[in-house]
Amino acid sequence: MSQEVAEDNSQEVIGIACTHRERTLLTKKQQAAVTKFSQSTAESPYKIKYEDLQIQQPTKDFLKELEKGSGEATFCDPKWAEFVQQLAKNSPVCALIHPLCHAEFERLANGEPLDSSLAVPHTLGAPAIVKLLSVLSTTSLPPRFWPFFRYLLAMAKAPFANNNPAPIPAVRGETVVNWFPALPKVQERGRFSLDTDTHEVLFPLTFPSALQLTSFPLVER
């Protein structure tokens, strides 16, 4: 298991050779700026300082395509605002695009329309994408957005690349004390590091002793 330390938003990820920061689209500072951009309107514009924030080129090009207005008085295209807000969350991209949706999403990023018969199951795996297409009143993405969605798909696939499953512990032989012929054999749970960890009980349970119980006077009715 790889344990890498990222500068921001880092945490250990079991079985995946990348950090939480590497699986998110934006850093915390970038997330704050993009969130403000998603909430901007013509009456309350907001201009993203791309150079200062050092936003990745595919994301930068995508966000610029969504800018309305001119100069410093720019705001987010209202149809895309909710989707941009999803991108600005501190969540991995693989949570935005479920692995079960990778094949369909790849076709979508290559300009093919989303199969309407798959809309219901894909709402579970990529609800933000399906809702976006619904708002845009289309089943396919405009060509100018294809590069960014391919970039998103690559990020969503990255945590699962070369990911070998953990070995399953073998079941020990049966003995005379744990033989249940009427029940199917099951795999053992295995041992984890927390199994051997001891935790201090902050509020231990105490029960009154027999002496304490008999010390109360009896009340006659």
C-alpha positions as CSV (number, residue, x, y, z in Angstrom):
1,M,0.0,0.0,0.0
2,S,1.4,3.3,-1.0
3,Q,1.4,6.2,1.5
4,E,2.1,9.5,-0.2
5,V,1.9,12.9,1.5
6,A,0.3,15.7,-0.5
7,E,0.7,19.4,0.3
8,D,-3.1,19.9,0.6
9,N,-6.1,17.8,1.4
10,S,-3.9,14.7,1.8
11,Q,-5.1,11.5,3.4
12,E,-4.1,7.8,3.2
13,V,-6.1,5.8,0.7
14,I,-6.3,2.0,1.2
15,G,-5.4,0.0,-1.9
16,I,-5.0,3.1,-4.2
17,A,-1.6,4.4,-5.1
18,C,-2.6,8.1,-5.0
19,T,-3.6,10.7,-2.5
20,H,-7.0,12.4,-2.0
21,R,-5.5,15.6,-3.5
22,E,-4.5,13.7,-6.6
23,R,-8.0,12.4,-7.0
24,T,-9.7,15.8,-6.7
25,L,-10.0,18.3,-9.6
26,L,-9.0,21.4,-7.6
27,T,-7.0,22.6,-4.6
28,K,-8.8,24.2,-1.7
29,K,-8.0,27.7,-2.9
30,Q,-9.2,26.8,-6.4
31,Q,-12.3,25.2,-5.0
32,A,-13.2,28.5,-3.2
33,A,-12.7,30.6,-6.4
34,V,-14.7,28.2,-8.6
35,T,-17.5,28.0,-6.1
36,K,-17.8,31.8,-6.2
37,F,-17.7,31.7,-10.0
38,S,-20.6,29.1,-10.0
39,Q,-22.6,31.4,-7.8
40,S,-22.0,34.6,-9.8
41,T,-24.7,36.4,-11.8
42,A,-24.9,39.3,-14.1
43,E,-25.8,41.5,-11.1
44,S,-23.0,40.0,-9.0
45,P,-20.1,39.0,-11.4
46,Y,-16.9,37.2,-10.4
47,K,-13.7,36.9,-12.4
48,I,-11.4,33.9,-11.7
49,K,-7.8,34.8,-11.4
50,Y,-6.5,31.8,-13.4
51,E,-2.8,32.7,-13.4
52,D,-2.7,33.3,-9.6
53,L,-4.5,30.1,-8.8
54,Q,-2.5,28.0,-11.4
55,I,-5.6,26.0,-12.5
56,Q,-4.8,23.1,-14.8
57,Q,-5.1,24.0,-18.5
58,P,-8.0,21.6,-19.3
59,T,-10.1,23.0,-16.4
60,K,-9.1,26.5,-17.2
61,D,-10.2,26.2,-20.9
62,F,-13.5,24.6,-19.7
63,L,-14.3,27.4,-17.3
64,K,-13.5,30.1,-19.8
65,E,-16.0,28.5,-22.2
66,L,-18.7,29.1,-19.5
67,E,-17.9,32.7,-18.9
68,K,-20.6,35.2,-19.8
69,G,-20.2,39.0,-19.9
70,S,-16.8,40.7,-20.6
71,G,-13.8,42.0,-18.9
72,E,-14.0,41.8,-15.1
73,A,-17.8,41.6,-15.2
74,T,-17.9,37.9,-16.0
75,F,-20.3,35.3,-14.6
76,C,-21.0,31.7,-15.0
77,D,-23.5,30.4,-17.6
78,P,-26.6,29.7,-15.4
79,K,-27.2,26.3,-17.2
80,W,-23.8,25.1,-16.0
81,A,-23.7,26.7,-12.6
82,E,-24.9,23.6,-10.6
83,F,-22.5,21.3,-12.4
84,V,-19.5,23.7,-11.8
85,Q,-20.5,23.7,-8.2
86,Q,-20.2,19.9,-8.1
87,L,-16.7,20.2,-9.6
88,A,-15.7,22.7,-6.9
89,K,-16.5,20.2,-4.1
90,N,-13.7,18.5,-2.1
91,S,-14.7,15.2,-3.5
92,P,-12.7,12.8,-5.8
93,V,-13.6,12.8,-9.4
94,C,-14.1,9.0,-9.2
95,A,-17.1,9.9,-6.9
96,L,-18.5,12.1,-9.6
97,I,-18.2,9.4,-12.3
98,H,-18.8,5.9,-11.0
99,P,-16.7,3.1,-12.5
100,L,-19.8,1.5,-13.8
101,C,-20.4,4.6,-16.0
102,H,-16.9,4.8,-17.5
103,A,-17.7,3.1,-20.8
104,E,-20.9,5.2,-21.4
105,F,-19.1,8.4,-20.2
106,E,-16.3,7.7,-22.7
107,R,-18.7,7.6,-25.5
108,L,-20.3,10.8,-24.2
109,A,-16.9,12.5,-24.1
110,N,-16.3,11.5,-27.7
111,G,-19.5,13.2,-28.9
112,E,-21.9,10.2,-28.9
113,P,-25.3,10.7,-27.4
114,L,-26.3,9.2,-24.1
115,D,-28.6,6.3,-24.5
116,S,-32.0,7.4,-23.0
117,S,-32.6,3.8,-21.9
118,L,-29.6,4.1,-19.6
119,A,-30.6,7.4,-18.0
120,V,-32.1,5.8,-14.9
121,P,-29.1,3.6,-13.9
122,H,-26.7,6.3,-14.9
123,T,-28.5,8.7,-12.6
124,L,-27.1,6.5,-9.8
125,G,-23.6,6.4,-11.1
126,A,-23.2,10.0,-12.5
127,P,-26.2,12.0,-11.4
128,A,-24.5,15.4,-12.0
129,I,-23.8,14.5,-15.7
130,V,-27.3,13.2,-16.4
131,K,-28.9,16.3,-14.7
132,L,-26.6,18.6,-16.7
133,L,-27.7,17.0,-20.0
134,S,-31.3,17.4,-18.9
135,V,-30.7,21.1,-18.2
136,L,-29.0,21.6,-21.6
137,S,-32.0,19.7,-23.2
138,T,-29.6,17.4,-25.1
139,T,-28.2,13.9,-25.0
140,S,-24.7,14.8,-26.2
141,L,-22.1,17.3,-25.3
142,P,-21.0,20.2,-27.5
143,P,-17.6,19.5,-29.2
144,R,-15.8,22.3,-27.3
145,F,-16.4,20.5,-24.0
146,W,-15.1,17.1,-25.2
147,P,-11.4,17.7,-24.1
148,F,-12.4,18.6,-20.6
149,F,-14.7,15.6,-20.1
150,R,-12.0,13.3,-21.4
151,Y,-9.7,14.8,-18.8
152,L,-12.3,14.2,-16.2
153,L,-12.7,10.6,-17.3
154,A,-8.9,10.0,-17.1
155,M,-8.9,11.3,-13.5
156,A,-11.8,9.1,-12.6
157,K,-10.0,6.0,-14.0
158,A,-6.6,6.8,-12.4
159,P,-7.3,5.4,-8.9
160,F,-8.3,2.0,-10.3
161,A,-5.4,1.6,-12.7
162,N,-3.1,-1.3,-11.8
163,N,-5.0,-1.8,-8.6
164,N,-4.5,-5.4,-7.4
165,P,-7.2,-6.8,-5.1
166,A,-6.2,-7.7,-1.6
167,P,-5.5,-11.4,-1.1
168,I,-8.4,-13.3,0.5
169,P,-7.2,-15.3,3.6
170,A,-7.6,-19.0,3.3
171,V,-10.2,-20.8,5.5
172,R,-8.7,-22.8,8.2
173,G,-9.5,-26.5,8.6
174,E,-12.6,-27.4,10.6
175,T,-12.3,-28.8,14.1
176,V,-14.6,-30.7,16.3
177,V,-15.6,-27.5,18.1
178,N,-16.6,-25.5,15.1
179,W,-18.1,-27.9,12.7
180,F,-21.5,-27.0,11.4
181,P,-22.5,-29.4,8.6
182,A,-25.9,-27.6,8.0
183,L,-24.2,-24.3,7.3
184,P,-22.2,-23.2,4.2
185,K,-18.5,-22.5,4.5
186,V,-17.6,-18.9,4.8
187,Q,-14.4,-16.9,4.4
188,E,-12.7,-15.6,7.4
189,R,-12.9,-11.9,8.0
190,G,-9.2,-11.4,8.2
191,R,-7.3,-9.2,10.6
192,F,-6.8,-5.5,10.4
193,S,-4.5,-3.1,12.3
194,L,-7.4,-1.7,14.4
195,D,-8.2,-5.2,15.7
196,T,-5.1,-5.0,17.9
197,D,-5.6,-1.4,18.8
198,T,-6.8,-0.6,22.4
199,H,-9.0,2.4,23.0
200,E,-9.4,4.1,26.4
201,V,-13.0,4.1,27.7
202,L,-13.9,7.7,28.5
203,F,-17.1,6.9,30.3
204,P,-16.9,3.3,31.7
205,L,-20.1,1.6,32.6
206,T,-20.6,1.0,36.3
207,F,-23.2,-1.1,38.0
208,P,-24.3,-0.8,41.6
209,S,-23.1,-3.6,43.9
210,A,-25.4,-5.8,45.9
211,L,-24.5,-3.8,49.0
212,Q,-25.5,-0.5,47.4
213,L,-28.8,-2.0,46.3
214,T,-29.6,-3.2,49.8
215,S,-28.7,0.2,51.3
216,F,-31.8,1.9,50.1
217,P,-34.7,1.9,52.6
218,L,-37.8,-0.1,51.6
219,V,-40.9,2.0,51.2
220,E,-44.2,0.4,52.3
221,R,-47.2,1.1,50.2
